[in-house]
Amino acid sequence: MTVQGLFSSKSAAAAQISAIPRFAVVGRGFSGMTMAIALMKTVRTPFHLQLFDPNSSVSGGQALSSARALTILNTRVRDLSVSLGDNDDFNDWLCSNTEFRAAVPAAIPGFRQIFVPKEIFSDYVYQRFSEALSARQDITVQVCHEPVVAIRRSHGNRFLLESANPANPLFDTVILATGYGLPDAAETEEAASPVRAQRLVARPHTILLGSGIRVVDHLLQLRDSGYRGQITILSRHGFLPQSHTPNAADPVFPADTLPSTLPEILRFIRSACREAEEGGRSWQSVMNGLRKHARSLWRGLPAHQKRQFNRHLRAIYDSHRNRLPEAIYARLQSELAGGNTLLRRGVVVRRGFGGVFFRPAGSPSEEIVHAERVLDCRCRGPQMNTRLLASLLDQGLAMPDELSLGLAVDQRGQPCLEDGSVVDGLFAVGPLGLGSLPDIDLVPEIVSQAYAVGEHVAERFYPRSKAV
Ligand SMILES: Cc1cc2nc3c(=O)[nH]c(=O)nc-3n(C[C@H](O)[C@H](O)[C@H](O)COP(=O)(O)OP(=O)(O)OC[C@H]3O[C@@H](n4cnc5c(N)ncnc54)[C@H](O)[C@@H]3O)c2cc1C
């Protein structure tokens, strides 16, 4: 990696409009790293790439953060390749890893069906990034450890990024890969130093807020670290993740005539699941098949039905698509059956000293649930109220999607505007596009999108650089 010299002013930046295209990737989580790999593999002429993220680790991000590195990913190896068109890439990498092969003897004929810890996946992504970089002597990559706070159009079609460095150069292409945003300082603090209110609780008690994979992650980590106190999971809908099948469930979905309204879609999915189970398949294979049609089904729904889905059905959908490996699901069930972990459905009205104010489902009144520690494990969507996104919205470089879940984007993440046009040179890869592209928070979808952006950058802006 070559660290470039820094410029000292906007006019200096203007002077740096060079023949070599400059790309900026904002965010170095999974989406940002995959985007960098995709650019290095698809744009075959020289370029300068700048990666921004205050997170010090290069392969950071929420899903791969090292603090929880040993937890198991909930996707099989076969669906975690970062090499487009080569679904076996991660499996091959594991097979060539002597240490891993020694630790996991059931390696024959390969690791495609298994689930691995995040740490290993993170190593794989980072190694593929390093390999892609060392194969390109003709490019420069600069890693910047600061958040980007605003993006502006400048000098025609170029972009100026505002960060702690007042002298960023102008960029031809900017890719936002900010995912769920910057980690919340309060949240980090809370995890590090739990609220103590021991006088109010008869025995150690921890509250987990939420019901997704993060809750299960935290619950099992607490138990693994020796915590024997009571754990209460407080969730609005109460749908915990379902189980994967023992072997991969190949996608099946009867897609000849797809329904177009929410009630029809629900009936259709229910009957597809029933038929699959009657035919010896699983509902999981229907959910895997549904993912391939989710975008067109979602696009076809009127806004009020999208809202209905979000309010009433998203939690069920998430619990069926983000599934747990069987062994982890069994542990979760035995935790709940043991009575030391309780799932309660209802609304957390507010946090209080030493607990939370909670309104149980079906009850008009609130109660206080005391606990020595409250951990917020709710899956936040992308943060829309950041300075960075505000700068884009203010300048008309992006607009929120219909439900304001993220930015309105097309398939490859280009922001869509009111008049139906898209913004040239700007992309939002990964969860920022969740309101427009269902499942764009999952690894296979992020990989496809990143390569589509790479191809587009190669073809559209630099036609002679098309991948060979
Ligand atoms: C706990 C967990 C487990 C998961 N397990 C799986 C799984 O098994 N299979 C699967 O397919 N998917 C899984 N996912 C989902 C998927 O991996 C994530 O959606 C994906 O990793 C999103 O990555 P990201 O880089 O877009 O976002 P993030 O992980 O949120 O990373 C965004 C990065 O951008 C940086 N950033 C934010 N704002 C700025 C700014 N203004 N300037 C500079 N940098 C900024 C942040 O610091 C962060 O490092 C999981 C997700 C989580 C949270």
The ligand as an SDF file (V2000), in Angstrom:
LIG
                    3D

 53 58  0  0  0  0  0  0  0  0999 V2000
  -23.8270   -9.9760   14.5810 C   0  0  0  0  0  0  0  0  0  0  0  0
  -24.0290  -10.1490   13.0990 C   0  0  0  0  0  0  0  0  0  0  0  0
  -23.9180  -11.4150   12.5090 C   0  0  0  0  0  0  0  0  0  0  0  0
  -24.1050  -11.5800   11.1370 C   0  0  0  0  0  0  0  0  0  0  0  0
  -23.9920  -12.8190   10.5910 N   0  0  0  0  0  0  0  0  0  0  0  0
  -24.1810  -12.9650    9.2570 C   0  0  0  0  0  0  0  0  0  0  0  0
  -24.0800  -14.2300    8.6220 C   0  0  0  0  0  0  0  0  0  0  0  0
  -23.8120  -15.2280    9.2550 O   0  0  0  0  0  0  0  0  0  0  0  0
  -24.3050  -14.3060    7.2850 N   0  0  0  0  0  0  0  0  0  0  0  0
  -24.6170  -13.2170    6.5340 C   0  0  0  0  0  0  0  0  0  0  0  0
  -24.8230  -13.3430    5.3100 O   0  0  0  0  0  0  0  0  0  0  0  0
  -24.7200  -12.0230    7.1070 N   0  0  0  0  0  0  0  0  0  0  0  0
  -24.5100  -11.8710    8.4390 C   0  0  0  0  0  0  0  0  0  0  0  0
  -24.6270  -10.6620    9.0050 N   0  0  0  0  0  0  0  0  0  0  0  0
  -25.0380   -9.5680    8.1620 C   0  0  0  0  0  0  0  0  0  0  0  0
  -23.9570   -9.0210    7.2890 C   0  0  0  0  0  0  0  0  0  0  0  0
  -22.7200   -9.6110    7.4690 O   0  0  0  0  0  0  0  0  0  0  0  0
  -23.8670   -7.5620    7.5550 C   0  0  0  0  0  0  0  0  0  0  0  0
  -25.0510   -6.9840    7.1260 O   0  0  0  0  0  0  0  0  0  0  0  0
  -22.7350   -6.9960    6.7840 C   0  0  0  0  0  0  0  0  0  0  0  0
  -21.5860   -7.4890    7.3910 O   0  0  0  0  0  0  0  0  0  0  0  0
  -22.8130   -5.5150    6.7620 C   0  0  0  0  0  0  0  0  0  0  0  0
  -21.5230   -5.0340    6.6650 O   0  0  0  0  0  0  0  0  0  0  0  0
  -21.2690   -3.5310    6.3870 P   0  0  0  0  0  0  0  0  0  0  0  0
  -19.8160   -3.4140    6.1590 O   0  0  0  0  0  0  0  0  0  0  0  0
  -22.1620   -3.0470    5.3230 O   0  0  0  0  0  0  0  0  0  0  0  0
  -21.7460   -2.7780    7.6830 O   0  0  0  0  0  0  0  0  0  0  0  0
  -21.0780   -2.6470    9.1160 P   0  0  0  0  0  0  0  0  0  0  0  0
  -20.6590   -3.9630    9.5980 O   0  0  0  0  0  0  0  0  0  0  0  0
  -22.0420   -1.8560    9.9190 O   0  0  0  0  0  0  0  0  0  0  0  0
  -19.7710   -1.7700    8.8530 O   0  0  0  0  0  0  0  0  0  0  0  0
  -19.8690   -0.4250    8.4880 C   0  0  0  0  0  0  0  0  0  0  0  0
  -18.5300    0.2380    8.7220 C   0  0  0  0  0  0  0  0  0  0  0  0
  -18.6300    1.5750    8.2580 O   0  0  0  0  0  0  0  0  0  0  0  0
  -17.9970    2.4360    9.1900 C   0  0  0  0  0  0  0  0  0  0  0  0
  -18.6180    3.7560    9.0880 N   0  0  0  0  0  0  0  0  0  0  0  0
  -19.8870    4.1000    9.3770 C   0  0  0  0  0  0  0  0  0  0  0  0
  -20.0870    5.4070    9.1500 N   0  0  0  0  0  0  0  0  0  0  0  0
  -18.9010    5.8980    8.6970 C   0  0  0  0  0  0  0  0  0  0  0  0
  -18.4650    7.1960    8.2920 C   0  0  0  0  0  0  0  0  0  0  0  0
  -19.2790    8.2590    8.3150 N   0  0  0  0  0  0  0  0  0  0  0  0
  -17.1820    7.3500    7.8680 N   0  0  0  0  0  0  0  0  0  0  0  0
  -16.3370    6.2870    7.8440 C   0  0  0  0  0  0  0  0  0  0  0  0
  -16.7030    5.0410    8.2310 N   0  0  0  0  0  0  0  0  0  0  0  0
  -17.9650    4.8550    8.6490 C   0  0  0  0  0  0  0  0  0  0  0  0
  -18.2330    1.7830   10.5490 C   0  0  0  0  0  0  0  0  0  0  0  0
  -17.2460    2.1900   11.4850 O   0  0  0  0  0  0  0  0  0  0  0  0
  -18.1400    0.2900   10.1890 C   0  0  0  0  0  0  0  0  0  0  0  0
  -16.8240   -0.2090   10.3420 O   0  0  0  0  0  0  0  0  0  0  0  0
  -24.4260  -10.4680   10.3500 C   0  0  0  0  0  0  0  0  0  0  0  0
  -24.5450   -9.1900   10.9420 C   0  0  0  0  0  0  0  0  0  0  0  0
  -24.3340   -9.0190   12.3000 C   0  0  0  0  0  0  0  0  0  0  0  0
  -24.4400   -7.6310   12.8890 C   0  0  0  0  0  0  0  0  0  0  0  0
  1  2  1  0
  2  3  1  0
  2 52  2  0
  3  4  2  0
  4  5  1  0
  4 50  1  0
  5  6  2  0
  6  7  1  0
  6 13  1  0
  7  8  2  0
  7  9  1  0
  9 10  1  0
 10 11  2  0
 10 12  1  0
 12 13  2  0
 13 14  1  0
 14 15  1  0
 14 50  1  0
 15 16  1  0
 16 17  1  0
 16 18  1  0
 18 19  1  0
 18 20  1  0
 20 21  1  0
 20 22  1  0
 22 23  1  0
 23 24  1  0
 24 25  2  0
 24 26  1  0
 24 27  1  0
 27 28  1  0
 28 29  2  0
 28 30  1  0
 28 31  1  0
 31 32  1  0
 32 33  1  0
 33 34  1  0
 33 48  1  0
 34 35  1  0
 35 36  1  0
 35 46  1  0
 36 37  1  0
 36 45  1  0
 37 38  2  0
 38 39  1  0
 39 40  1  0
 39 45  2  0
 40 41  1  0
 40 42  2  0
 42 43  1  0
 43 44  2  0
 44 45  1  0
 46 47  1  0
 46 48  1  0
 48 49  1  0
 50 51  2  0
 51 52  1  0
 52 53  1  0
M  END
$$$$
